[in-house]
Amino acid sequence: MKTKKFTAGKDDKPKFWIKKAIKKPGALRKQLGVKKGQTVQKKELAKAAKKGGKIGKRARLAVTLSKMKKG
């Protein structure tokens, strides 16, 4: 019995999903009231991630991206 190899199609997750996910860079920082050039503290980020709506979505994405390894 032969097995088929999986090939990525149009319906699969895009290769550069992060690029599409971040439509408004700096929006979370602005919503949290953090000054430009400063980073958002992890404590604030965790608190915002529990909220609903756009701020919650942005915070959860930020938490996910912070866990990714650079390089």
C-alpha positions in Angstrom: 0.0 0.0 0.0 1.4 3.3 -1.0 1.2 6.4 1.2 0.7 9.9 -0.2 3.0 12.7 0.7 1.4 15.8 2.1 1.7 18.8 -0.2 0.8 22.3 0.9 -2.1 23.7 -0.9 -3.9 27.1 -1.0 -6.1 26.2 2.0 -3.2 25.5 4.3 -1.8 28.0 6.7 0.3 30.7 4.9 4.0 30.5 5.2 4.3 34.0 6.6 1.3 34.1 8.9 3.0 36.5 11.3 3.3 39.2 8.7 -0.4 39.0 8.0 -1.4 38.8 11.7 0.3 42.1 12.6 -1.7 44.7 10.7 -1.2 47.6 13.0 2.3 47.6 14.7 2.3 49.5 18.0 -1.4 49.4 18.5 -1.2 47.2 21.6 1.4 49.5 23.2 -0.8 52.5 22.5 -3.9 50.8 23.9 -2.0 49.9 27.1 -0.7 53.5 27.5 3.0 52.6 27.2 5.1 55.4 25.8 6.8 55.0 22.4 10.2 53.4 22.6 9.4 51.5 25.8 8.5 47.8 26.0 5.3 46.5 27.5 6.0 44.6 30.8 5.1 40.9 30.9 2.8 41.5 33.9 0.7 44.1 31.9 0.7 41.8 28.9 -0.6 38.8 30.9 -3.4 41.0 32.4 -4.4 42.3 29.0 -4.4 38.8 27.5 -7.3 37.9 29.8 -9.4 40.7 28.4 -11.8 40.2 25.5 -12.0 42.1 22.2 -9.1 43.5 20.2 -6.9 44.3 23.1 -7.1 40.7 24.3 -6.4 39.3 20.9 -3.4 41.6 20.4 -2.0 40.7 23.8 -2.4 37.0 23.3 -0.6 37.3 20.0 2.2 39.2 21.6 2.5 36.5 24.3 2.7 33.8 21.6 5.3 35.7 19.6 7.4 36.4 22.7 7.7 32.6 23.2 9.1 32.1 19.7 12.8 31.7 19.3 14.6 34.3 17.3 17.1 33.2 14.6 
